[in-house]
Amino acid sequence: MSQLLIPSPTGKTRIFAVIGDPVKQVKAPELLNRVFADEAVDAVMIAVHARPEQLATVIRGLQAMDNFSGMLITIPHKFAARDFAESVSVAVQVSGSTNAMRRNEQGGWEADNFDGAGFTLSLQRKGYDLIGKRVVLAGGGGAGSSIAVALLQAEVGRLYLQEPDALKADALLARLSQHWPGRCELAQPHHLEVADIAINATPLGLSEDDPLPLELAAVPAGALVADIIMQPAETRLLRTAKAAGHPVHAGSHMLSEQLGCYRQFFRI
């Protein structure tokens, strides 16, 4: 770890954090601290384990530190954390969730969400054309809602949302339909049969014992199967899809593209 951090943090060091519950799976500190070290940036990122009942105390405490510059937000706090920012991006407005906040020059806090941007950029970087495609998206949580926004911005033809929480699904579809009417709806079983891309944006897969989040038997041959889970690097969903002959796309690609977004957002 000493190779990844600046040699000796001082009172001038910019402090960043990634906040979640749990945080043992997060990769951002390792990746960003390597960037800081390689480019001689006087900054450090730490992982902060904050349980939901302590989230307000943790975030307000960090924001009260004058040498604290910004934070990344991971599960399960992406919806709750937006309440701690004075201004939010369009992605946050529509998705309802945030995964990044920064202190602006006036001392206020701005929120954005780069889950969707990182995911769509990672697909495009691998050569996948999204325009006009039919997509089944499992998960309407923090990451899933941001990915839904980014996919529609990237001009997918139809977005089918698979979300068992009816209230969450209806609320997200209502927000999406205000900006992209007629292009998104609640997923039905037959939608998987016509999907060009099937995406898992749920936590299912973090544990090997989790059930598969998508019914792969219904997915047509040649359709892309993607997962946003980063640890394990190859989930059971991806292994099963690969064995069935599907092209697959791992969650690590999303984080790689997010790094560029974070660097610009945090002015690194």
Secondary structure, 3 states (H helix, E strand, C coil): CCCCCCCCCCCCCEEEEEEECCCCCCCHHHHHHHHHHHCCCCEEEEEEECCHHHHHHHHHHHHCCCCEEEEEECCCCCCHHHHHCCEECHHHHHHCCCCEEEECCCCCEEEECCHHHHHHHHHHHCCCCCCCCEEEEECCCHHHHHHHHHHHHCCCCEEEEECCCHHHHHHHHHHHHHHCCCCEEECCHHHHHHCCEEEECCCCCCCCCCCCCCCHHHCCCCCEEEECCCCCCCCHHHHHHHHCCCCEECCHHHHHHHHHHHHHHCCC
